[in-house]
C-alpha cells in the first residue's frame, strides 16, 4: 500500500495525465477512433477530469486549488480548440466544460472516499 501512496505523493502522474489530456484534446478529431455513442465525448471529458482531480488532490493540493485549477484548464482547452484550424474539426463547447467540472467534482469525491476507506493509500497532507 505504501508504494501506491508514494506514486501519488509526487506530481509526476498528475503532470503526465494533464499532458496526455491536452494532447488528446488538441489532436484532429479524425485521428481519434470513432464512437457509436452520442455523448461519448462528454463521457471522455468526465472521466479524464475525474482522473485528473483525483491525481492532483492526491499530491496534497487543496480541494479548492484543484477545482479552480481544473476549471481554468477546461476553459483553456476549449479556447485552444476554438482557435485550432477548421481541418482539426474541434470547437468550443460549453457542455465540455460542464462535463469537465462534474468529472472533477466526482474525482475529488472519489479521493475523499478512498482516503476515508484506505487511510494509508493516499496522502492526507495539504500543501499551503
KEMI-613977 format. One record per residue: residue number from 1; x, y, z of N, C-alpha, C in turn. Coordinates in steps of 0.001 Angstrom, whole numbers, plus 524288, in hexadecimal, padded with zeros to 5 digits. Example, Ala and Ser with C-alpha at 12.3 -4.5 7.8 and 13.67 -1.06 7.14 Angstrom:
residues 2
{num->1, n_x->83386, n_y->7E9C6, n_z->81E78, ca_x->8300C, ca_y->7EE6C, ca_z->81E78, c_x->83390, c_y->7F31C, c_z->81E78}
{num->2, n_x->83232, n_y->7F736, n_z->81BA8, ca_x->83566, ca_y->7FBDC, ca_z->81BE4, c_x->83264, c_y->8001E, c_z->81EBE}
//
This chain:
residues 128
{num->1, n_x->8032D, n_y->7FB4D, n_z->80000, ca_x->80000, ca_y->80000, ca_z->80000, c_x->80359, c_y->804F5, c_z->80000}
{num->2, n_x->807D5, n_y->804D3, n_z->8029F, ca_x->80B21, ca_y->8097E, ca_z->802D8, c_x->80D4E, c_y->80AE4, c_z->7FD7D}
{num->3, n_x->80E49, n_y->80704, n_z->7FA36, ca_x->81046, ca_y->80815, ca_z->7F4F1, c_x->80C3C, c_y->80B2F, c_z->7F1D5}
{num->4, n_x->80755, n_y->8099E, n_z->7F232, ca_x->8032F, ca_y->80C65, ca_z->7EF69, c_x->802C9, c_y->811F9, c_z->7F16C}
{num->5, n_x->8030C, n_y->812AA, n_z->7F68E, ca_x->802DB, ca_y->817DF, ca_z->7F8D5, c_x->80743, c_y->81B53, c_z->7F6F4}
{num->6, n_x->80BEA, n_y->81914, n_z->7F666, ca_x->8106A, ca_y->81C1F, ca_z->7F48D, c_x->80FDE, c_y->81DBF, c_z->7EEDB}
{num->7, n_x->80D4C, n_y->81A90, n_z->7EBC5, ca_x->80C68, ca_y->81BFA, ca_z->7E649, c_x->8094D, c_y->820FF, c_z->7E5F3}
{num->8, n_x->80575, n_y->821A5, n_z->7E966, ca_x->80217, ca_y->82639, ca_z->7E943, c_x->80466, c_y->82AF9, c_z->7EC00}
{num->9, n_x->80818, n_y->82A36, n_z->7EFA5, ca_x->80A41, ca_y->82E9F, ca_z->7F28D, c_x->80CFB, c_y->83289, c_z->7EF06}
{num->10, n_x->80FFE, n_y->830AC, n_z->7EB5A, ca_x->812BD, ca_y->8341B, ca_z->7E7B3, c_x->80F0D, c_y->8355D, c_z->7E32C}
{num->11, n_x->80F96, n_y->839E7, n_z->7E0E1, ca_x->80BE5, ca_y->83B73, ca_z->7DCBE, c_x->80CF9, c_y->83919, c_z->7D764}
{num->12, n_x->810A1, n_y->83566, n_z->7D6EB, ca_x->81209, ca_y->83359, ca_z->7D1C6, c_x->80D63, c_y->83105, c_z->7CEDF}
{num->13, n_x->80A56, n_y->82DCE, n_z->7D18F, ca_x->805D3, ca_y->82B5C, ca_z->7CF10, c_x->801C9, c_y->82F79, c_z->7CD85}
{num->14, n_x->800D5, n_y->83340, n_z->7D0F2, ca_x->7FD08, ca_y->8375A, ca_z->7CFCF, c_x->7FECC, c_y->83AAF, c_z->7CB2A}
{num->15, n_x->803CE, n_y->83BFD, n_z->7CAFE, ca_x->805DE, ca_y->83F1D, ca_z->7C6AA, c_x->80581, c_y->83C04, c_z->7C194}
{num->16, n_x->80710, n_y->8371B, n_z->7C1BF, ca_x->806D1, ca_y->833CE, ca_z->7BD15, c_x->80135, c_y->83360, c_z->7BB13}
{num->17, n_x->7FD92, n_y->83264, n_z->7BE95, ca_x->7F818, ca_y->831F4, ca_z->7BD0D, c_x->7F60F, c_y->83721, c_z->7BAD4}
{num->18, n_x->7F7A5, n_y->83B77, n_z->7BD16, ca_x->7F614, ca_y->8409C, ca_z->7BB21, c_x->7F804, c_y->8416D, c_z->7B58C}
{num->19, n_x->7FCD1, n_y->83FE0, n_z->7B487, ca_x->7FEFA, ca_y->84064, ca_z->7AF3B, c_x->7FC48, c_y->83CBB, c_z->7AB61}
{num->20, n_x->7FB1E, n_y->837FB, n_z->7AD06, ca_x->7F867, ca_y->83444, ca_z->7A999, c_x->7F301, c_y->8365B, c_z->7A82B}
{num->21, n_x->7F038, n_y->83887, n_z->7ABF4, ca_x->7EB11, ca_y->83AC6, ca_z->7AAE0, c_x->7EB89, c_y->83F35, c_z->7A6F3}
{num->22, n_x->7EF6A, n_y->84292, n_z->7A79E, ca_x->7F02B, ca_y->846E5, ca_z->7A3F6, c_x->7F132, c_y->844DC, c_z->79E72}
{num->23, n_x->7F4A7, n_y->84115, n_z->79DF3, ca_x->7F5E7, ca_y->83EF3, ca_z->798C7, c_x->7F104, c_y->83CB5, c_z->7963F}
{num->24, n_x->7EE07, n_y->839A4, n_z->79930, ca_x->7E94C, ca_y->8374B, ca_z->79700, c_x->7E53A, c_y->83B67, c_z->7957B}
{num->25, n_x->7E4EE, n_y->83F94, n_z->7987C, ca_x->7E11E, ca_y->843B6, ca_z->79749, c_x->7E2C0, c_y->84713, c_z->792A8}
{num->26, n_x->7E7D5, n_y->84735, n_z->79185, ca_x->7E9B0, ca_y->84A8D, ca_z->78D4C, c_x->7EACE, c_y->8479C, c_z->78840}
{num->27, n_x->7EA40, n_y->8427F, n_z->78852, ca_x->7EADB, ca_y->83F76, ca_z->78385, c_x->7E643, c_y->8406E, c_z->77FDA}
{num->28, n_x->7E711, n_y->84011, n_z->77AD2, ca_x->7E295, ca_y->84060, ca_z->7773D, c_x->7DEB7, c_y->83BF8, c_z->77883}
{num->29, n_x->7D9C6, n_y->83D2B, n_z->7785E, ca_x->7D5DD, ca_y->83943, ca_z->779E1, c_x->7D5DC, c_y->8348E, c_z->77641}
{num->30, n_x->7D7B4, n_y->83536, n_z->7716F, ca_x->7D7FF, ca_y->830D3, ca_z->76DC4, c_x->7DBFE, c_y->82CBE, c_z->76F71}
{num->31, n_x->7DFD4, n_y->82E49, n_z->77296, ca_x->7E3E3, ca_y->82A9F, ca_z->77434, c_x->7E251, c_y->8276E, c_z->778FC}
{num->32, n_x->7DDBB, n_y->82886, n_z->77B27, ca_x->7DBC8, ca_y->82592, ca_z->77FA2, c_x->7D7EA, c_y->82178, c_z->77DC6}
{num->33, n_x->7D783, n_y->81D14, n_z->78091, ca_x->7D3D6, ca_y->81907, ca_z->77EDB, c_x->7CE2F, c_y->81AF1, c_z->77F2A}
{num->34, n_x->7CAF6, n_y->81996, n_z->77B51, ca_x->7C577, ca_y->81B32, ca_z->77B6B, c_x->7C276, c_y->81839, c_z->77F9F}
{num->35, n_x->7BE08, n_y->81A76, n_z->78131, ca_x->7BAD7, ca_y->817FA, ca_z->78533, c_x->7B52B, c_y->817E5, c_z->78385}
{num->36, n_x->7B27E, n_y->813CF, n_z->78502, ca_x->7ACF1, ca_y->81347, ca_z->783D4, c_x->7A990, c_y->81634, c_z->787C7}
{num->37, n_x->7ABB1, n_y->81741, n_z->78C66, ca_x->7A8BD, ca_y->819E5, ca_z->7907F, c_x->7A853, c_y->81FB4, c_z->78F63}
{num->38, n_x->7A3AE, n_y->821D5, n_z->79016, ca_x->7A2B7, ca_y->82756, ca_z->78F00, c_x->7A5D6, c_y->82AE8, c_z->79291}
{num->39, n_x->7A617, n_y->829AA, n_z->79795, ca_x->7A89D, ca_y->82D19, ca_z->79B5E, c_x->7AE03, c_y->82B1D, c_z->79D07}
{num->40, n_x->7B088, n_y->82810, n_z->799BE, ca_x->7B59D, ca_y->825D9, ca_z->79B26, c_x->7B999, c_y->82A21, c_z->79C58}
{num->41, n_x->7B970, n_y->82E68, n_z->79982, ca_x->7BD01, ca_y->832C4, ca_z->79A73, c_x->7BC68, c_y->834CD, c_z->7A009}
{num->42, n_x->7B79E, n_y->8355E, n_z->7A1D4, ca_x->7B6AC, ca_y->83756, ca_z->7A724, c_x->7B86E, c_y->8335D, c_z->7AB36}
{num->43, n_x->7B79B, n_y->82E5E, n_z->7AA22, ca_x->7B951, ca_y->82A45, ca_z->7ADB5, c_x->7BF46, c_y->82A4C, c_z->7AE1C}
{num->44, n_x->7C1E6, n_y->82B11, n_z->7A9BF, ca_x->7C79C, ca_y->82B48, ca_z->7A9C3, c_x->7C993, c_y->82FF9, c_z->7ACDD}
{num->45, n_x->7C712, n_y->83474, n_z->7AC27, ca_x->7C885, ca_y->83915, ca_z->7AF34, c_x->7C7A7, c_y->83812, c_z->7B502}
{num->46, n_x->7C335, n_y->835E2, n_z->7B64D, ca_x->7C1DD, ca_y->834B3, ca_z->7BBC1, c_x->7C5FE, c_y->83127, c_z->7BE33}
{num->47, n_x->7C740, n_y->82CD9, n_z->7BBA0, ca_x->7CAFD, ca_y->82917, ca_z->7BDC2, c_x->7D07B, c_y->82B62, c_z->7BE2F}
{num->48, n_x->7D210, n_y->82E5B, n_z->7BA3A, ca_x->7D744, ca_y->830B8, ca_z->7BA52, c_x->7D7D3, c_y->83475, c_z->7BEEC}
{num->49, n_x->7D3EC, n_y->837B1, n_z->7BFCB, ca_x->7D44F, ca_y->83B87, ca_z->7C402, c_x->7D36D, c_y->83918, c_z->7C961}
{num->50, n_x->7D096, n_y->834C6, n_z->7C99E, ca_x->7D029, ca_y->831EB, ca_z->7CE91, c_x->7D58C, c_y->82FC2, c_z->7D007}
{num->51, n_x->7D841, n_y->82D83, n_z->7CC38, ca_x->7DD87, ca_y->82B71, ca_z->7CD35, c_x->7E151, c_y->82FD9, c_z->7CE8E}
{num->52, n_x->7E0F7, n_y->8342F, n_z->7CBB2, ca_x->7E464, ca_y->838A0, ca_z->7CCC9, c_x->7E3A3, c_y->83AB1, c_z->7D251}
{num->53, n_x->7DECD, n_y->83B79, n_z->7D3E3, ca_x->7DDD6, ca_y->83DAD, ca_z->7D916, c_x->7DF9C, c_y->839F2, c_z->7DD5E}
{num->54, n_x->7DEBF, n_y->834E2, n_z->7DC9B, ca_x->7E08C, ca_y->83111, ca_z->7E071, c_x->7E67B, c_y->8314F, c_z->7E0F5}
{num->55, n_x->7E933, n_y->83144, n_z->7DC91, ca_x->7EEEA, ca_y->83153, ca_z->7DCA9, c_x->7F113, c_y->83662, c_z->7DEFF}
{num->56, n_x->7EEE1, n_y->83AD1, n_z->7DD76, ca_x->7F0D5, ca_y->83FC4, ca_z->7DF8A, c_x->7EFA7, c_y->8404F, c_z->7E556}
{num->57, n_x->7EB1B, n_y->83E88, n_z->7E711, ca_x->7E9CD, ca_y->83ECC, ca_z->7ECAF, c_x->7ED68, c_y->83B3B, c_z->7EFC7}
{num->58, n_x->7EECD, n_y->836C1, n_z->7ED83, ca_x->7F240, ca_y->8330C, ca_z->7F031, c_x->7F7C6, c_y->83529, c_z->7F0DD}
{num->59, n_x->7F93D, n_y->83918, n_z->7EDD7, ca_x->7FE6C, ca_y->83B73, ca_z->7EE8B, c_x->7FE8B, c_y->83F13, c_z->7F342}
{num->60, n_x->7FA15, n_y->84008, n_z->7F593, ca_x->7F9CC, ca_y->8436C, ca_z->7FA25, c_x->7F788, c_y->848C3, c_z->7F908}
{num->61, n_x->7F604, n_y->849B7, n_z->7F42E, ca_x->7F396, ca_y->84EBE, ca_z->7F2DA, c_x->7EE44, c_y->84F18, c_z->7F586}
{num->62, n_x->7ECAB, n_y->853BF, n_z->7F6ED, ca_x->7E7A8, ca_y->85465, ca_z->7F993, c_x->7E319, c_y->85378, c_z->7F5D1}
{num->63, n_x->7DEA1, n_y->8524E, n_z->7F81B, ca_x->7D9CF, ca_y->85171, ca_z->7F51A, c_x->7D8C1, c_y->8560F, c_z->7F182}
{num->64, n_x->7D8EF, n_y->85AC6, n_z->7F3B1, ca_x->7D7BE, ca_y->85F87, ca_z->7F0B8, c_x->7DBC3, c_y->86069, c_z->7EC6F}
{num->65, n_x->7E0C1, n_y->85F9F, n_z->7ED9B, ca_x->7E4DA, ca_y->86067, ca_z->7E9AD, c_x->7E41D, c_y->85CB6, c_z->7E512}
{num->66, n_x->7E2D6, n_y->857CD, n_z->7E62E, ca_x->7E201, ca_y->85400, ca_z->7E1FD, c_x->7DD3C, c_y->85585, c_z->7DECB}
{num->67, n_x->7D905, n_y->856DE, n_z->7E169, ca_x->7D42B, ca_y->8582D, ca_z->7DEAA, c_x->7D4D5, c_y->85D05, c_z->7DB37}
{num->68, n_x->7D717, n_y->8611C, n_z->7DD4E, ca_x->7D7E2, ca_y->865ED, ca_z->7DA41, c_x->7DBDB, c_y->864F9, c_z->7D5E5}
{num->69, n_x->7E00D, n_y->8623B, n_z->7D71D, ca_x->7E3FE, ca_y->8611B, ca_z->7D32C, c_x->7E1CD, c_y->85E07, c_z->7CE98}
{num->70, n_x->7DE9B, n_y->85A18, n_z->7CFBA, ca_x->7DC63, ca_y->856EF, ca_z->7CB87, c_x->7D813, c_y->859D3, c_z->7C891}
{num->71, n_x->7D53B, n_y->85D45, n_z->7CB35, ca_x->7D169, ca_y->86086, ca_z->7C86B, c_x->7D443, c_y->86402, c_z->7C474}
{num->72, n_x->7D877, n_y->86670, n_z->7C628, ca_x->7DB86, ca_y->869BE, ca_z->7C297, c_x->7DDF3, c_y->86682, c_z->7BE32}
{num->73, n_x->7DFA8, n_y->861CE, n_z->7BF6C, ca_x->7E1DE, ca_y->85E50, ca_z->7BB77, c_x->7DDB8, c_y->85CD0, c_z->7B776}
{num->74, n_x->7D8FF, n_y->85BB5, n_z->7B947, ca_x->7D4AB, ca_y->85A54, ca_z->7B5BF, c_x->7D36E, c_y->85EE2, c_z->7B211}
{num->75, n_x->7D347, n_y->8639A, n_z->7B42D, ca_x->7D23C, ca_y->86838, ca_z->7B0F4, c_x->7D6B7, c_y->8690A, c_z->7AD0F}
{num->76, n_x->7DB90, n_y->8685C, n_z->7AEE3, ca_x->7E01C, ca_y->868D8, ca_z->7AB76, c_x->7DFC2, c_y->86500, c_z->7A6E2}
{num->77, n_x->7DE67, n_y->86024, n_z->7A7F9, ca_x->7DDF1, ca_y->85C2C, ca_z->7A3D8, c_x->7D9EB, c_y->85DDB, c_z->79FCA}
{num->78, n_x->7D57F, n_y->85FC2, n_z->7A18A, ca_x->7D15E, ca_y->86152, ca_z->79DDF, c_x->7D2F8, c_y->86615, c_z->79AAD}
{num->79, n_x->7D5C2, n_y->869C4, n_z->79D0A, ca_x->7D79B, ca_y->86E59, ca_z->79A22, c_x->7DB8F, c_y->86CB2, c_z->795F4}
{num->80, n_x->7DF17, n_y->86930, n_z->7975D, ca_x->7E2E3, ca_y->86740, ca_z->79380, c_x->7E005, c_y->8646B, c_z->78F1E}
{num->81, n_x->7DC3D, n_y->8611E, n_z->79079, ca_x->7D955, ca_y->85E4C, ca_z->78C70, c_x->7D674, c_y->8620F, c_z->788CE}
{num->82, n_x->7D476, n_y->86647, n_z->78AF5, ca_x->7D1C5, ca_y->86A39, ca_z->787D2, c_x->7D57C, c_y->86CAB, c_z->783D7}
{num->83, n_x->7DA69, n_y->86D36, n_z->78554, ca_x->7DE4C, ca_y->86FC5, ca_z->781FB, c_x->7E153, c_y->86C0B, c_z->77E7A}
{num->84, n_x->7E046, n_y->86703, n_z->77ECA, ca_x->7E2E2, ca_y->8634D, ca_z->77B56, c_x->7E0CB, c_y->863EB, c_z->775C6}
{num->85, n_x->7E3DB, n_y->8626C, n_z->771E5, ca_x->7E207, ca_y->862D5, ca_z->76C78, c_x->7DD18, c_y->85F88, c_z->76B95}
{num->86, n_x->7D9C3, n_y->86126, n_z->767F7, ca_x->7D4F3, ca_y->85E36, ca_z->766E5, c_x->7D5EC, c_y->85877, c_z->7657C}
{num->87, n_x->7DA72, n_y->8575A, n_z->76348, ca_x->7DB9E, ca_y->851F0, ca_z->761C9, c_x->7DBFF, c_y->84E4B, c_z->76683}
{num->88, n_x->7DCBA, n_y->85077, n_z->76B35, ca_x->7DD02, ca_y->84D46, ca_z->76FF0, c_x->7D794, c_y->84B7D, c_z->771B6}
{num->89, n_x->7D388, n_y->84E20, n_z->76FCC, ca_x->7CE17, ca_y->84CF4, ca_z->77139, c_x->7CD5B, c_y->84D06, c_z->77727}
{num->90, n_x->7CF6A, n_y->85116, n_z->7798A, ca_x->7CEE2, ca_y->85202, ca_z->77F2C, c_x->7CC21, c_y->85736, c_z->77FE9}
{num->91, n_x->7C920, n_y->857AA, n_z->78419, ca_x->7C648, ca_y->85C87, ca_z->7850F, c_x->7C59D, c_y->85D65, c_z->78AE8}
{num->92, n_x->7C43D, n_y->8622E, n_z->78C46, ca_x->7C314, ca_y->8639B, ca_z->791AE, c_x->7BDC7, c_y->8614D, c_z->7930D}
{num->93, n_x->7BD71, n_y->85EB3, n_z->79792, ca_x->7B885, ca_y->85C47, ca_z->79934, c_x->7B7CE, c_y->85CFD, c_z->79F12}
{num->94, n_x->7B3D3, n_y->85FF8, n_z->7A08F, ca_x->7B2BA, ca_y->860D8, ca_z->7A61B, c_x->7B196, c_y->85BBB, c_z->7A8F4}
{num->95, n_x->7AF24, n_y->8580E, n_z->7A649, ca_x->7ADCF, ca_y->8531C, ca_z->7A8C9, c_x->7B2AE, c_y->84FDC, c_z->7AA03}
{num->96, n_x->7B6E2, n_y->850A8, n_z->7A719, ca_x->7BBD2, ca_y->84E22, ca_z->7A879, c_x->7BDC6, c_y->85042, c_z->7ADAF}
{num->97, n_x->7BD4F, n_y->85554, n_z->7AE7D, ca_x->7BEFC, ca_y->857B1, ca_z->7B36F, c_x->7BBA3, c_y->855A4, c_z->7B7E7}
{num->98, n_x->7B690, n_y->8551A, n_z->7B6FE, ca_x->7B31C, ca_y->852F2, ca_z->7BB0B, c_x->7B4B3, c_y->84D59, c_z->7BC50}
{num->99, n_x->7B59F, n_y->84A2A, n_z->7B84C, ca_x->7B747, ca_y->844BB, ca_z->7B928, c_x->7BC7A, c_y->84492, c_z->7BC17}
{num->100, n_x->7C007, n_y->84821, n_z->7BAC1, ca_x->7C50F, ca_y->84866, ca_z->7BD6B, c_x->7C452, c_y->849AC, c_z->7C335}
{num->101, n_x->7C111, n_y->84D7F, n_z->7C467, ca_x->7C035, ca_y->84F1B, ca_z->7C9D6, c_x->7BD83, c_y->84AD4, c_z->7CD02}
{num->102, n_x->7B9A5, n_y->84851, n_z->7CABD, ca_x->7B6FD, ca_y->84407, ca_z->7CD7A, c_x->7BADA, c_y->83F94, c_z->7CE65}
{num->103, n_x->7BE00, n_y->83E5F, n_z->7CA78, ca_x->7C1FC, ca_y->83A5A, ca_z->7CB16, c_x->7C5DE, c_y->83BBC, c_z->7CF5E}
{num->104, n_x->7C788, n_y->840A7, n_z->7CF87, ca_x->7CB32, ca_y->84259, ca_z->7D394, c_x->7C8C9, c_y->841BC, c_z->7D902}
{num->105, n_x->7C3E0, n_y->8432C, n_z->7D991, ca_x->7C13A, ca_y->8428D, ca_z->7DEA3, c_x->7C0CF, c_y->83CD1, c_z->7E032}
{num->106, n_x->7BF80, n_y->83978, n_z->7DC83, ca_x->7BF19, ca_y->833E2, ca_z->7DDA8, c_x->7C47C, c_y->831A6, c_z->7DF04}
{num->107, n_x->7C87C, n_y->83360, n_z->7DC4F, ca_x->7CDC9, ca_y->831A7, ca_z->7DD96, c_x->7CF65, c_y->83348, c_z->7E30D}
{num->108, n_x->7CDF7, n_y->8380A, n_z->7E499, ca_x->7CF2E, ca_y->839DD, ca_z->7E9DF, c_x->7CC1A, c_y->836C8, c_z->7EDF2}
{num->109, n_x->7C73A, n_y->835A8, n_z->7ECC5, ca_x->7C40E, ca_y->83269, ca_z->7F048, c_x->7C662, c_y->82CEB, c_z->7F0BA}
{num->110, n_x->7C812, n_y->82ACD, n_z->7EC5F, ca_x->7CA83, ca_y->8259A, ca_z->7EC5C, c_x->7CF7D, c_y->825A5, c_z->7EFA2}
{num->111, n_x->7D288, n_y->829C8, n_z->7EF30, ca_x->7D743, ca_y->82A49, ca_z->7F262, c_x->7D5D2, c_y->82A1E, c_z->7F829}
{num->112, n_x->7D1DF, n_y->82D12, n_z->7F9A3, ca_x->7D034, ca_y->82D46, ca_z->7FF1C, c_x->7CE7C, c_y->827E4, c_z->80102}
{num->113, n_x->7CB7F, n_y->82511, n_z->7FDBF, ca_x->7C9B4, ca_y->81FD2, ca_z->7FF34, c_x->7CE58, c_y->81C21, c_z->7FFC3}
{num->114, n_x->7D1E0, n_y->81C27, n_z->7FBFF, ca_x->7D675, ca_y->818B6, ca_z->7FC31, c_x->7D9BD, c_y->819FD, c_z->800FD}
{num->115, n_x->7DA81, n_y->81EF2, n_z->80207, ca_x->7DD99, ca_y->82085, ca_z->80695, c_x->7DAFF, c_y->81ED3, c_z->80BA7}
{num->116, n_x->7D5C8, n_y->81EEF, n_z->80BC8, ca_x->7D2EA, ca_y->81D53, ca_z->81079, c_x->7D31E, c_y->8176D, c_z->81145}
{num->117, n_x->7D284, n_y->81474, n_z->80D0D, ca_x->7D25E, ca_y->80EC2, ca_z->80D69, c_x->7D7DD, c_y->80C75, c_z->80DF4}
{num->118, n_x->7DBAF, n_y->80EB0, n_z->80B24, ca_x->7E118, ca_y->80CD4, ca_z->80B3C, c_x->7E4A6, c_y->81157, c_z->80CDA}
{num->119, n_x->7E4DD, n_y->8129A, n_z->811EC, ca_x->7E7AE, ca_y->8174A, ca_z->81398, c_x->7ED71, c_y->81777, c_z->81216}
{num->120, n_x->7F013, n_y->81315, n_z->8118B, ca_x->7F59D, ca_y->81320, ca_z->81033, c_x->7F6AE, c_y->8132E, c_z->80A6A}
{num->121, n_x->7F295, n_y->812C6, n_z->80741, ca_x->7F35D, ca_y->81246, ca_z->8019F, c_x->7F4F5, c_y->8175F, c_z->7FF05}
{num->122, n_x->7F275, n_y->81BA0, n_z->8007D, ca_x->7F3B8, ca_y->820B9, ca_z->7FE35, c_x->7F4E6, c_y->8248B, c_z->80290}
{num->123, n_x->7F7B5, n_y->828A5, n_z->8013A, ca_x->7F95F, ca_y->82C73, ca_z->80518, c_x->7F4BD, c_y->82F83, c_z->80752}
{num->124, n_x->7F556, n_y->8315C, n_z->80C15, ca_x->7F143, ca_y->8348F, ca_z->80E7E, c_x->7F330, c_y->83A14, c_z->80F89}
{num->125, n_x->7F824, n_y->83B29, n_z->80E72, ca_x->7FA3A, ca_y->84064, ca_z->80F6A, c_x->7F8A6, c_y->843FF, c_z->80ADF}
{num->126, n_x->7F7BC, n_y->848D4, n_z->80C33, ca_x->7F650, ca_y->84CBA, ca_z->8084E, c_x->7FAC0, c_y->850B1, c_z->80801}
{num->127, n_x->7FC51, n_y->851FB, n_z->80349, ca_x->80075, ca_y->855E2, ca_z->80290, c_x->7FE2E, c_y->85B4C, c_z->80358}
{num->128, n_x->80142, n_y->85E9C, n_z->8058B, ca_x->7FF86, ca_y->86402, ca_z->80686, c_x->800F4, c_y->8677E, c_z->80210}
//
